[in-house]
Amino acid sequence: MDSTQVEVLLRPEFHRSLIRSVAPQMAQLRADIETDMIRLVEVDTGHLRDTIFCTLDVDTGEIVGVATADYARKMEFGWPTPNKFVEPTPFVRPAFYKRRGAYR
């Protein structure tokens, strides 16, 4: 390492304890994102909305938004048909974007 670089290494146990110390806030963030995903999704029959949930890995702090309906990806990103491209109606990404920086 040269003199212009600074390297910081967090021991795994410190990283885990740091993540766990903010676990209540992370749990609230997970719940808020899930609520926003459900609120933002376009509803026809309600099937897609009923498959939405978020998970939180308390060891890493990773929050994952999930929709298990087979057409969820098409709704989020759009899809081509023979005659046109069907525009997306995103609900996962906007829910995450809305909460950026909310828990600082």
CYANA upper distance limits for C-alpha pairs under 8 A (distance plus 0.5 A):
  1 MET  CA      5 GLN  CA      6.93
 10 LEU  CA     14 PHE  CA      6.92
 10 LEU  CA     15 HIS  CA      6.70
 11 ARG  CA     15 HIS  CA      6.79
 12 PRO  CA     16 ARG  CA      6.66
 13 GLU  CA     17 SER  CA      6.66
 14 PHE  CA     18 LEU  CA      6.54
 15 HIS  CA     19 ILE  CA      6.72
 16 ARG  CA     20 ARG  CA      6.58
 16 ARG  CA     59 ASP  CA      6.08
 16 ARG  CA     60 THR  CA      7.52
 17 SER  CA     21 SER  CA      6.55
 18 LEU  CA     22 VAL  CA      7.39
 19 ILE  CA     23 ALA  CA      6.86
 19 ILE  CA     58 VAL  CA      7.29
 19 ILE  CA     59 ASP  CA      7.01
 19 ILE  CA     60 THR  CA      7.14
 19 ILE  CA     61 GLY  CA      6.49
 20 ARG  CA     58 VAL  CA      6.84
 20 ARG  CA     59 ASP  CA      7.49
 22 VAL  CA     26 MET  CA      6.68
 23 ALA  CA     27 ALA  CA      6.47
 23 ALA  CA     58 VAL  CA      7.01
 23 ALA  CA     61 GLY  CA      8.32
 24 PRO  CA     28 GLN  CA      6.81
 25 GLN  CA     29 LEU  CA      6.62
 25 GLN  CA    103 TYR  CA      7.76
 26 MET  CA     30 ARG  CA      6.59
 26 MET  CA     56 LEU  CA      8.13
 26 MET  CA     61 GLY  CA      7.57
 27 ALA  CA     31 ALA  CA      6.78
 27 ALA  CA     56 LEU  CA      7.56
 28 GLN  CA     32 ASP  CA      6.59
 29 LEU  CA     33 ILE  CA      6.62
 29 LEU  CA     99 ARG  CA      8.16
 29 LEU  CA    103 TYR  CA      8.19
 30 ARG  CA     34 GLU  CA      6.69
 30 ARG  CA     54 CYS  CA      6.75
 30 ARG  CA     55 THR  CA      7.49
 30 ARG  CA     56 LEU  CA      7.08
 30 ARG  CA     63 ILE  CA      6.89
 31 ALA  CA     35 THR  CA      6.64
 31 ALA  CA     54 CYS  CA      7.91
 32 ASP  CA     36 ASP  CA      6.68
 33 ILE  CA     37 MET  CA      6.62
 33 ILE  CA     54 CYS  CA      7.97
 33 ILE  CA     65 GLY  CA      8.33
 33 ILE  CA     95 ALA  CA      5.96
 33 ILE  CA     96 PHE  CA      6.60
 33 ILE  CA     99 ARG  CA      7.69
 34 GLU  CA     38 ILE  CA      6.79
 34 GLU  CA     52 ILE  CA      7.79
 34 GLU  CA     53 PHE  CA      6.22
 34 GLU  CA     54 CYS  CA      6.07
 34 GLU  CA     65 GLY  CA      7.60
 34 GLU  CA     95 ALA  CA      8.16
 35 THR  CA     39 ARG  CA      6.63
 36 ASP  CA     40 LEU  CA      6.44
 36 ASP  CA     91 PHE  CA      8.43
 36 ASP  CA     95 ALA  CA      5.73
 37 MET  CA     41 VAL  CA      6.61
 37 MET  CA     52 ILE  CA      7.82
 37 MET  CA     91 PHE  CA      5.80
 37 MET  CA     92 VAL  CA      6.07
 37 MET  CA     94 PRO  CA      8.35
 37 MET  CA     95 ALA  CA      5.90
 38 ILE  CA     49 ARG  CA      6.26
 38 ILE  CA     52 ILE  CA      7.16
 38 ILE  CA     91 PHE  CA      8.26
 40 LEU  CA     90 PRO  CA      8.35
 40 LEU  CA     91 PHE  CA      5.64
 40 LEU  CA     95 ALA  CA      8.05
 41 VAL  CA     48 LEU  CA      8.36
 41 VAL  CA     49 ARG  CA      6.99
 41 VAL  CA     89 THR  CA      8.02
 41 VAL  CA     90 PRO  CA      7.70
 41 VAL  CA     91 PHE  CA      5.58
 42 GLU  CA     89 THR  CA      7.55
 42 GLU  CA     91 PHE  CA      8.48
 43 VAL  CA     48 LEU  CA      7.91
 43 VAL  CA     49 ARG  CA      7.37
 46 GLY  CA     50 ASP  CA      6.65
 47 HIS  CA     51 THR  CA      7.13
 47 HIS  CA     69 ALA  CA      7.67
 48 LEU  CA     52 ILE  CA      7.38
 48 LEU  CA     67 ALA  CA      7.43
 48 LEU  CA     68 THR  CA      8.04
 48 LEU  CA     69 ALA  CA      5.88
 48 LEU  CA     71 TYR  CA      8.37
 48 LEU  CA     72 ALA  CA      7.22
 49 ARG  CA     67 ALA  CA      8.33
 51 THR  CA     66 VAL  CA      8.28
 51 THR  CA     67 ALA  CA      5.69
 51 THR  CA     68 THR  CA      5.83
 51 THR  CA     69 ALA  CA      6.54
 52 ILE  CA     65 GLY  CA      8.07
 52 ILE  CA     66 VAL  CA      6.12
 52 ILE  CA     67 ALA  CA      4.82
 52 ILE  CA     68 THR  CA      7.32
 53 PHE  CA     65 GLY  CA      6.65
 53 PHE  CA     66 VAL  CA      5.82
 53 PHE  CA     67 ALA  CA      7.01
 54 CYS  CA     63 ILE  CA      7.23
 54 CYS  CA     64 VAL  CA      5.94
 54 CYS  CA     65 GLY  CA      4.92
 54 CYS  CA     66 VAL  CA      6.23
 55 THR  CA     63 ILE  CA      6.07
 55 THR  CA     64 VAL  CA      5.76
 55 THR  CA     65 GLY  CA      7.18
 55 THR  CA     66 VAL  CA      8.34
 56 LEU  CA     61 GLY  CA      7.07
 56 LEU  CA     62 GLU  CA      6.25
 56 LEU  CA     63 ILE  CA      5.07
 56 LEU  CA     64 VAL  CA      7.15
 57 ASP  CA     61 GLY  CA      5.94
 57 ASP  CA     62 GLU  CA      5.79
 57 ASP  CA     63 ILE  CA      7.08
 58 VAL  CA     62 GLU  CA      7.86
 65 GLY  CA     92 VAL  CA      7.01
 66 VAL  CA     92 VAL  CA      8.50
 67 ALA  CA     72 ALA  CA      6.53
 68 THR  CA     72 ALA  CA      7.28
 71 TYR  CA     75 MET  CA      6.97
 72 ALA  CA     76 GLU  CA      6.78
 73 ARG  CA     77 PHE  CA      6.54
 73 ARG  CA     78 GLY  CA      8.15
 74 LYS  CA     78 GLY  CA      5.34
 74 LYS  CA     79 TRP  CA      6.13
 74 LYS  CA     88 PRO  CA      7.52
 75 MET  CA     79 TRP  CA      8.47
 75 MET  CA     88 PRO  CA      5.81
 75 MET  CA     89 THR  CA      5.85
 75 MET  CA     90 PRO  CA      6.73
 76 GLU  CA     88 PRO  CA      5.91
 76 GLU  CA     89 THR  CA      6.06
 76 GLU  CA     90 PRO  CA      4.55
 76 GLU  CA     91 PHE  CA      6.84
 76 GLU  CA     92 VAL  CA      7.52
 77 PHE  CA     87 GLU  CA      8.06
 77 PHE  CA     88 PRO  CA      5.32
 77 PHE  CA     89 THR  CA      7.75
 77 PHE  CA     90 PRO  CA      7.12
 78 GLY  CA     85 PHE  CA      7.64
 78 GLY  CA     86 VAL  CA      5.89
 78 GLY  CA     87 GLU  CA      5.32
 78 GLY  CA     88 PRO  CA      4.29
 78 GLY  CA     89 THR  CA      7.67
 79 TRP  CA     85 PHE  CA      6.23
 79 TRP  CA     86 VAL  CA      5.79
 79 TRP  CA     87 GLU  CA      7.53
 79 TRP  CA     88 PRO  CA      7.93
 80 PRO  CA     84 LYS  CA      6.55
 80 PRO  CA     85 PHE  CA      4.71
 80 PRO  CA     86 VAL  CA      6.47
 81 THR  CA     85 PHE  CA      6.31
 81 THR  CA     86 VAL  CA      7.55
 90 PRO  CA     94 PRO  CA      7.28
 91 PHE  CA     95 ALA  CA      6.72
 92 VAL  CA     96 PHE  CA      7.05
 93 ARG  CA     97 TYR  CA      6.52
 94 PRO  CA     98 LYS  CA      6.41
 95 ALA  CA     99 ARG  CA      7.34
 96 PHE  CA    100 ARG  CA      7.15
 99 ARG  CA    103 TYR  CA      8.36
